Each structure stands twice: as C-alpha cells, then as structure tokens.
Amino acid sequence: MNIGYQYILLIIAGLAGMVWGLPAAHRLKNPFDIAAAIAVLGGVIVFALGVLLTFIPNFF
C-alpha cells in the first residue's frame, strides 16, 4: 500500500492550525481573533482533505 506522505503533512498542518487557533481565538483581542477563527476553519478543511486523500488516494 502506497501512502502519500504529502497527505500526512496535510493532516499535521491541519492539526497545527486547529491547535493554535482554538485557544488564540479566545485569547486575542477583537480584530485578531477573527484571523485565529479563520485559521481554525482552514485547519479543519486541510485536516479533512488530508484524511480523505490518505485513505482514498484517487478521490479527485
């Protein structure tokens, strides 16, 4: 089974965005908390894409 290691990097990057963004969205002041919340949303999307492509490589 050939697992694409670039997809695992997507999973790690998505987790990093979520782990940083969730506490930062509550800790930062008003204009910056929006950027942290967008980072969480991007992390969720990148994480889901990485998991999807890891287990179903020819999905797209």
PDB file of N, CA, C and O in Angstrom:
ATOM      1  N   MET A   1       0.847  -1.180   0.000  1.00  0.00           N
ATOM      2  CA  MET A   1       0.000   0.000   0.000  1.00  0.00           C
ATOM      3  C   MET A   1       0.890   1.239   0.000  1.00  0.00           C
ATOM      4  O   MET A   1       1.758   1.391   0.859  1.00  0.00           O
ATOM      5  N   ASN A   2       0.670   2.100  -0.948  1.00  0.00           N
ATOM      6  CA  ASN A   2       1.489   3.299  -1.105  1.00  0.00           C
ATOM      7  C   ASN A   2       0.741   4.495  -0.533  1.00  0.00           C
ATOM      8  O   ASN A   2      -0.174   5.030  -1.159  1.00  0.00           O
ATOM      9  N   ILE A   3       1.145   4.908   0.670  1.00  0.00           N
ATOM     10  CA  ILE A   3       0.527   6.074   1.305  1.00  0.00           C
ATOM     11  C   ILE A   3       1.335   7.307   0.934  1.00  0.00           C
ATOM     12  O   ILE A   3       2.554   7.331   1.102  1.00  0.00           O
ATOM     13  N   GLY A   4       0.653   8.336   0.426  1.00  0.00           N
ATOM     14  CA  GLY A   4       1.341   9.569   0.078  1.00  0.00           C
ATOM     15  C   GLY A   4       1.713  10.347   1.327  1.00  0.00           C
ATOM     16  O   GLY A   4       0.843  10.730   2.109  1.00  0.00           O
ATOM     17  N   TYR A   5       2.994  10.580   1.513  1.00  0.00           N
ATOM     18  CA  TYR A   5       3.447  11.274   2.707  1.00  0.00           C
ATOM     19  C   TYR A   5       3.065  12.752   2.678  1.00  0.00           C
ATOM     20  O   TYR A   5       3.010  13.388   3.731  1.00  0.00           O
ATOM     21  N   GLN A   6       2.806  13.302   1.522  1.00  0.00           N
ATOM     22  CA  GLN A   6       2.353  14.683   1.458  1.00  0.00           C
ATOM     23  C   GLN A   6       0.950  14.819   2.050  1.00  0.00           C
ATOM     24  O   GLN A   6       0.588  15.890   2.535  1.00  0.00           O
ATOM     25  N   TYR A   7       0.168  13.759   2.015  1.00  0.00           N
ATOM     26  CA  TYR A   7      -1.164  13.799   2.616  1.00  0.00           C
ATOM     27  C   TYR A   7      -1.066  13.780   4.144  1.00  0.00           C
ATOM     28  O   TYR A   7      -1.877  14.399   4.832  1.00  0.00           O
ATOM     29  N   ILE A   8      -0.081  13.075   4.659  1.00  0.00           N
ATOM     30  CA  ILE A   8       0.133  13.065   6.099  1.00  0.00           C
ATOM     31  C   ILE A   8       0.590  14.448   6.563  1.00  0.00           C
ATOM     32  O   ILE A   8       0.261  14.873   7.670  1.00  0.00           O
ATOM     33  N   LEU A   9       1.342  15.143   5.725  1.00  0.00           N
ATOM     34  CA  LEU A   9       1.722  16.518   6.052  1.00  0.00           C
ATOM     35  C   LEU A   9       0.507  17.441   6.085  1.00  0.00           C
ATOM     36  O   LEU A   9       0.475  18.393   6.865  1.00  0.00           O
ATOM     37  N   LEU A  10      -0.491  17.167   5.246  1.00  0.00           N
ATOM     38  CA  LEU A  10      -1.733  17.935   5.305  1.00  0.00           C
ATOM     39  C   LEU A  10      -2.444  17.716   6.639  1.00  0.00           C
ATOM     40  O   LEU A  10      -2.982  18.654   7.228  1.00  0.00           O
ATOM     41  N   ILE A  11      -2.441  16.479   7.105  1.00  0.00           N
ATOM     42  CA  ILE A  11      -3.071  16.173   8.393  1.00  0.00           C
ATOM     43  C   ILE A  11      -2.352  16.918   9.512  1.00  0.00           C
ATOM     44  O   ILE A  11      -2.995  17.511  10.378  1.00  0.00           O
ATOM     45  N   ILE A  12      -1.027  16.891   9.497  1.00  0.00           N
ATOM     46  CA  ILE A  12      -0.251  17.562  10.544  1.00  0.00           C
ATOM     47  C   ILE A  12      -0.466  19.075  10.493  1.00  0.00           C
ATOM     48  O   ILE A  12      -0.606  19.716  11.535  1.00  0.00           O
ATOM     49  N   ALA A  13      -0.494  19.645   9.291  1.00  0.00           N
ATOM     50  CA  ALA A  13      -0.713  21.086   9.163  1.00  0.00           C
ATOM     51  C   ALA A  13      -2.117  21.480   9.622  1.00  0.00           C
ATOM     52  O   ALA A  13      -2.297  22.523  10.250  1.00  0.00           O
ATOM     53  N   GLY A  14      -3.096  20.656   9.315  1.00  0.00           N
ATOM     54  CA  GLY A  14      -4.458  20.931   9.769  1.00  0.00           C
ATOM     55  C   GLY A  14      -4.583  20.868  11.277  1.00  0.00           C
ATOM     56  O   GLY A  14      -5.241  21.711  11.886  1.00  0.00           O
ATOM     57  N   LEU A  15      -3.955  19.874  11.881  1.00  0.00           N
ATOM     58  CA  LEU A  15      -3.965  19.778  13.341  1.00  0.00           C
ATOM     59  C   LEU A  15      -3.255  20.971  13.979  1.00  0.00           C
ATOM     60  O   LEU A  15      -3.703  21.492  15.000  1.00  0.00           O
ATOM     61  N   ALA A  16      -2.161  21.394  13.381  1.00  0.00           N
ATOM     62  CA  ALA A  16      -1.427  22.545  13.915  1.00  0.00           C
ATOM     63  C   ALA A  16      -2.275  23.811  13.856  1.00  0.00           C
ATOM     64  O   ALA A  16      -2.275  24.602  14.799  1.00  0.00           O
ATOM     65  N   GLY A  17      -2.992  24.006  12.763  1.00  0.00           N
ATOM     66  CA  GLY A  17      -3.869  25.175  12.656  1.00  0.00           C
ATOM     67  C   GLY A  17      -4.983  25.162  13.683  1.00  0.00           C
ATOM     68  O   GLY A  17      -5.337  26.202  14.238  1.00  0.00           O
ATOM     69  N   MET A  18      -5.540  23.978  13.938  1.00  0.00           N
ATOM     70  CA  MET A  18      -6.606  23.876  14.933  1.00  0.00           C
ATOM     71  C   MET A  18      -6.077  24.057  16.350  1.00  0.00           C
ATOM     72  O   MET A  18      -6.700  24.734  17.168  1.00  0.00           O
ATOM     73  N   VAL A  19      -4.928  23.452  16.640  1.00  0.00           N
ATOM     74  CA  VAL A  19      -4.365  23.539  17.987  1.00  0.00           C
ATOM     75  C   VAL A  19      -3.946  24.974  18.310  1.00  0.00           C
ATOM     76  O   VAL A  19      -4.115  25.424  19.443  1.00  0.00           O
ATOM     77  N   TRP A  20      -3.409  25.685  17.342  1.00  0.00           N
ATOM     78  CA  TRP A  20      -3.032  27.077  17.589  1.00  0.00           C
ATOM     79  C   TRP A  20      -4.263  27.983  17.616  1.00  0.00           C
ATOM     80  O   TRP A  20      -4.359  28.865  18.469  1.00  0.00           O
ATOM     81  N   GLY A  21      -5.189  27.779  16.708  1.00  0.00           N
ATOM     82  CA  GLY A  21      -6.281  28.719  16.527  1.00  0.00           C
ATOM     83  C   GLY A  21      -7.353  28.690  17.590  1.00  0.00           C
ATOM     84  O   GLY A  21      -7.920  29.734  17.914  1.00  0.00           O
ATOM     85  N   LEU A  22      -7.652  27.527  18.145  1.00  0.00           N
ATOM     86  CA  LEU A  22      -8.725  27.464  19.140  1.00  0.00           C
ATOM     87  C   LEU A  22      -8.422  28.288  20.385  1.00  0.00           C
ATOM     88  O   LEU A  22      -9.262  29.098  20.777  1.00  0.00           O
ATOM     89  N   PRO A  23      -7.268  28.126  21.027  1.00  0.00           N
ATOM     90  CA  PRO A  23      -7.016  28.994  22.179  1.00  0.00           C
ATOM     91  C   PRO A  23      -6.779  30.449  21.777  1.00  0.00           C
ATOM     92  O   PRO A  23      -7.137  31.364  22.520  1.00  0.00           O
ATOM     93  N   ALA A  24      -6.182  30.666  20.611  1.00  0.00           N
ATOM     94  CA  ALA A  24      -5.886  32.034  20.182  1.00  0.00           C
ATOM     95  C   ALA A  24      -7.160  32.808  19.879  1.00  0.00           C
ATOM     96  O   ALA A  24      -7.197  34.024  20.067  1.00  0.00           O
ATOM     97  N   ALA A  25      -8.198  32.133  19.416  1.00  0.00           N
ATOM     98  CA  ALA A  25      -9.455  32.813  19.116  1.00  0.00           C
ATOM     99  C   ALA A  25     -10.107  33.360  20.380  1.00  0.00           C
ATOM    100  O   ALA A  25     -10.865  34.328  20.315  1.00  0.00           O
ATOM    101  N   HIS A  26      -9.824  32.756  21.517  1.00  0.00           N
ATOM    102  CA  HIS A  26     -10.389  33.238  22.780  1.00  0.00           C
ATOM    103  C   HIS A  26      -9.446  34.185  23.508  1.00  0.00           C
ATOM    104  O   HIS A  26      -9.878  34.963  24.359  1.00  0.00           O
ATOM    105  N   ARG A  27      -8.163  34.121  23.177  1.00  0.00           N
ATOM    106  CA  ARG A  27      -7.167  34.888  23.908  1.00  0.00           C
ATOM    107  C   ARG A  27      -6.897  36.252  23.270  1.00  0.00           C
ATOM    108  O   ARG A  27      -6.642  37.221  23.986  1.00  0.00           O
ATOM    109  N   LEU A  28      -6.949  36.344  21.955  1.00  0.00           N
ATOM    110  CA  LEU A  28      -6.567  37.567  21.254  1.00  0.00           C
ATOM    111  C   LEU A  28      -7.680  38.614  21.290  1.00  0.00           C
ATOM    112  O   LEU A  28      -8.846  38.299  21.526  1.00  0.00           O
ATOM    113  N   LYS A  29      -7.292  39.859  21.051  1.00  0.00           N
ATOM    114  CA  LYS A  29      -8.258  40.963  21.026  1.00  0.00           C
ATOM    115  C   LYS A  29      -9.070  40.929  19.740  1.00  0.00           C
ATOM    116  O   LYS A  29      -8.862  40.066  18.887  1.00  0.00           O
ATOM    117  N   ASN A  30      -9.991  41.870  19.609  1.00  0.00           N
ATOM    118  CA  ASN A  30     -11.047  41.817  18.609  1.00  0.00           C
ATOM    119  C   ASN A  30     -10.618  41.638  17.157  1.00  0.00           C
ATOM    120  O   ASN A  30     -11.100  40.673  16.563  1.00  0.00           O
ATOM    121  N   PRO A  31      -9.799  42.420  16.526  1.00  0.00           N
ATOM    122  CA  PRO A  31      -9.587  42.128  15.097  1.00  0.00           C
ATOM    123  C   PRO A  31      -8.753  40.880  14.849  1.00  0.00           C
ATOM    124  O   PRO A  31      -8.844  40.281  13.777  1.00  0.00           O
ATOM    125  N   PHE A  32      -7.943  40.479  15.822  1.00  0.00           N
ATOM    126  CA  PHE A  32      -7.052  39.342  15.609  1.00  0.00           C
ATOM    127  C   PHE A  32      -7.719  38.003  15.891  1.00  0.00           C
ATOM    128  O   PHE A  32      -7.271  36.972  15.390  1.00  0.00           O
ATOM    129  N   ASP A  33      -8.786  38.007  16.687  1.00  0.00           N
ATOM    130  CA  ASP A  33      -9.457  36.747  16.960  1.00  0.00           C
ATOM    131  C   ASP A  33     -10.186  36.216  15.728  1.00  0.00           C
ATOM    132  O   ASP A  33     -10.424  35.014  15.615  1.00  0.00           O
ATOM    133  N   ILE A  34     -10.537  37.105  14.812  1.00  0.00           N
ATOM    134  CA  ILE A  34     -11.172  36.669  13.570  1.00  0.00           C
ATOM    135  C   ILE A  34     -10.181  35.883  12.722  1.00  0.00           C
ATOM    136  O   ILE A  34     -10.544  34.869  12.125  1.00  0.00           O
ATOM    137  N   ALA A  35      -8.935  36.341  12.664  1.00  0.00           N
ATOM    138  CA  ALA A  35      -7.906  35.619  11.910  1.00  0.00           C
ATOM    139  C   ALA A  35      -7.641  34.251  12.526  1.00  0.00           C
ATOM    140  O   ALA A  35      -7.417  33.281  11.803  1.00  0.00           O
ATOM    141  N   ALA A  36      -7.664  34.164  13.846  1.00  0.00           N
ATOM    142  CA  ALA A  36      -7.461  32.875  14.507  1.00  0.00           C
ATOM    143  C   ALA A  36      -8.628  31.930  14.227  1.00  0.00           C
ATOM    144  O   ALA A  36      -8.417  30.732  14.036  1.00  0.00           O
ATOM    145  N   ALA A  37      -9.841  32.447  14.201  1.00  0.00           N
ATOM    146  CA  ALA A  37     -11.001  31.613  13.894  1.00  0.00           C
ATOM    147  C   ALA A  37     -10.956  31.128  12.445  1.00  0.00           C
ATOM    148  O   ALA A  37     -11.361  30.001  12.158  1.00  0.00           O
ATOM    149  N   ILE A  38     -10.473  31.958  11.544  1.00  0.00           N
ATOM    150  CA  ILE A  38     -10.323  31.543  10.147  1.00  0.00           C
ATOM    151  C   ILE A  38      -9.231  30.491  10.026  1.00  0.00           C
ATOM    152  O   ILE A  38      -9.332  29.588   9.196  1.00  0.00           O
ATOM    153  N   ALA A  39      -8.181  30.598  10.852  1.00  0.00           N
ATOM    154  CA  ALA A  39      -7.131  29.581  10.861  1.00  0.00           C
ATOM    155  C   ALA A  39      -7.671  28.234  11.336  1.00  0.00           C
ATOM    156  O   ALA A  39      -7.264  27.187  10.832  1.00  0.00           O
ATOM    157  N   VAL A  40      -8.583  28.261  12.301  1.00  0.00           N
ATOM    158  CA  VAL A  40      -9.210  27.013  12.759  1.00  0.00           C
ATOM    159  C   VAL A  40     -10.044  26.405  11.640  1.00  0.00           C
ATOM    160  O   VAL A  40      -9.978  25.200  11.397  1.00  0.00           O
ATOM    161  N   LEU A  41     -10.820  27.226  10.967  1.00  0.00           N
ATOM    162  CA  LEU A  41     -11.633  26.723   9.856  1.00  0.00           C
ATOM    163  C   LEU A  41     -10.754  26.146   8.752  1.00  0.00           C
ATOM    164  O   LEU A  41     -11.052  25.082   8.209  1.00  0.00           O
ATOM    165  N   GLY A  42      -9.674  26.845   8.421  1.00  0.00           N
ATOM    166  CA  GLY A  42      -8.743  26.317   7.423  1.00  0.00           C
ATOM    167  C   GLY A  42      -8.087  25.031   7.886  1.00  0.00           C
ATOM    168  O   GLY A  42      -7.865  24.124   7.084  1.00  0.00           O
ATOM    169  N   GLY A  43      -7.775  24.944   9.173  1.00  0.00           N
ATOM    170  CA  GLY A  43      -7.192  23.721   9.710  1.00  0.00           C
ATOM    171  C   GLY A  43      -8.131  22.537   9.615  1.00  0.00           C
ATOM    172  O   GLY A  43      -7.707  21.425   9.304  1.00  0.00           O
ATOM    173  N   VAL A  44      -9.409  22.772   9.881  1.00  0.00           N
ATOM    174  CA  VAL A  44     -10.397  21.698   9.765  1.00  0.00           C
ATOM    175  C   VAL A  44     -10.507  21.227   8.321  1.00  0.00           C
ATOM    176  O   VAL A  44     -10.579  20.025   8.064  1.00  0.00           O
ATOM    177  N   ILE A  45     -10.521  22.160   7.382  1.00  0.00           N
ATOM    178  CA  ILE A  45     -10.635  21.811   5.968  1.00  0.00           C
ATOM    179  C   ILE A  45      -9.398  21.051   5.496  1.00  0.00           C
ATOM    180  O   ILE A  45      -9.517  20.039   4.805  1.00  0.00           O
ATOM    181  N   VAL A  46      -8.210  21.535   5.866  1.00  0.00           N
ATOM    182  CA  VAL A  46      -6.969  20.876   5.447  1.00  0.00           C
ATOM    183  C   VAL A  46      -6.853  19.498   6.093  1.00  0.00           C
ATOM    184  O   VAL A  46      -6.408  18.548   5.448  1.00  0.00           O
ATOM    185  N   PHE A  47      -7.246  19.381   7.357  1.00  0.00           N
ATOM    186  CA  PHE A  47      -7.216  18.096   8.053  1.00  0.00           C
ATOM    187  C   PHE A  47      -8.148  17.091   7.377  1.00  0.00           C
ATOM    188  O   PHE A  47      -7.763  15.948   7.129  1.00  0.00           O
ATOM    189  N   ALA A  48      -9.379  17.523   7.079  1.00  0.00           N
ATOM    190  CA  ALA A  48     -10.345  16.628   6.432  1.00  0.00           C
ATOM    191  C   ALA A  48      -9.870  16.208   5.044  1.00  0.00           C
ATOM    192  O   ALA A  48     -10.038  15.055   4.648  1.00  0.00           O
ATOM    193  N   LEU A  49      -9.286  17.131   4.320  1.00  0.00           N
ATOM    194  CA  LEU A  49      -8.757  16.811   2.993  1.00  0.00           C
ATOM    195  C   LEU A  49      -7.595  15.829   3.094  1.00  0.00           C
ATOM    196  O   LEU A  49      -7.492  14.908   2.283  1.00  0.00           O
ATOM    197  N   GLY A  50      -6.723  16.014   4.077  1.00  0.00           N
ATOM    198  CA  GLY A  50      -5.606  15.101   4.264  1.00  0.00           C
ATOM    199  C   GLY A  50      -6.057  13.703   4.630  1.00  0.00           C
ATOM    200  O   GLY A  50      -5.520  12.721   4.116  1.00  0.00           O
ATOM    201  N   VAL A  51      -7.046  13.601   5.521  1.00  0.00           N
ATOM    202  CA  VAL A  51      -7.566  12.277   5.899  1.00  0.00           C
ATOM    203  C   VAL A  51      -8.241  11.619   4.705  1.00  0.00           C
ATOM    204  O   VAL A  51      -8.047  10.429   4.459  1.00  0.00           O
ATOM    205  N   LEU A  52      -9.017  12.371   3.976  1.00  0.00           N
ATOM    206  CA  LEU A  52      -9.707  11.828   2.807  1.00  0.00           C
ATOM    207  C   LEU A  52      -8.717  11.316   1.769  1.00  0.00           C
ATOM    208  O   LEU A  52      -8.888  10.217   1.241  1.00  0.00           O
ATOM    209  N   LEU A  53      -7.698  12.091   1.475  1.00  0.00           N
ATOM    210  CA  LEU A  53      -6.737  11.678   0.453  1.00  0.00           C
ATOM    211  C   LEU A  53      -5.790  10.591   0.944  1.00  0.00           C
ATOM    212  O   LEU A  53      -5.224   9.859   0.131  1.00  0.00           O
ATOM    213  N   THR A  54      -5.607  10.470   2.253  1.00  0.00           N
ATOM    214  CA  THR A  54      -4.766   9.390   2.772  1.00  0.00           C
ATOM    215  C   THR A  54      -5.455   8.044   2.595  1.00  0.00           C
ATOM    216  O   THR A  54      -4.820   7.068   2.195  1.00  0.00           O
ATOM    217  N   PHE A  55      -6.737   7.988   2.888  1.00  0.00           N
ATOM    218  CA  PHE A  55      -7.447   6.718   2.828  1.00  0.00           C
ATOM    219  C   PHE A  55      -8.066   6.420   1.472  1.00  0.00           C
ATOM    220  O   PHE A  55      -8.299   5.256   1.147  1.00  0.00           O
ATOM    221  N   ILE A  56      -8.337   7.447   0.675  1.00  0.00           N
ATOM    222  CA  ILE A  56      -8.879   7.264  -0.682  1.00  0.00           C
ATOM    223  C   ILE A  56      -8.022   8.114  -1.625  1.00  0.00           C
ATOM    224  O   ILE A  56      -8.421   9.222  -1.981  1.00  0.00           O
ATOM    225  N   PRO A  57      -6.836   7.607  -2.041  1.00  0.00           N
ATOM    226  CA  PRO A  57      -5.874   8.452  -2.794  1.00  0.00           C
ATOM    227  C   PRO A  57      -6.398   8.966  -4.133  1.00  0.00           C
ATOM    228  O   PRO A  57      -6.013  10.062  -4.542  1.00  0.00           O
ATOM    229  N   ASN A  58      -7.240   8.242  -4.821  1.00  0.00           N
ATOM    230  CA  ASN A  58      -7.718   8.676  -6.144  1.00  0.00           C
ATOM    231  C   ASN A  58      -9.129   9.260  -6.056  1.00  0.00           C
ATOM    232  O   ASN A  58      -9.951   9.055  -6.949  1.00  0.00           O
ATOM    233  N   PHE A  59      -9.400   9.988  -4.972  1.00  0.00           N
ATOM    234  CA  PHE A  59     -10.742  10.542  -4.781  1.00  0.00           C
ATOM    235  C   PHE A  59     -11.047  11.622  -5.804  1.00  0.00           C
ATOM    236  O   PHE A  59     -12.152  11.667  -6.345  1.00  0.00           O
ATOM    237  N   PHE A  60     -10.096  12.480  -6.072  1.00  0.00           N
ATOM    238  CA  PHE A  60     -10.353  13.582  -7.020  1.00  0.00           C
ATOM    239  C   PHE A  60      -9.918  13.210  -8.411  1.00  0.00           C
ATOM    240  O   PHE A  60     -10.057  14.011  -9.336  1.00  0.00           O
TER     241      PHE A  60
END
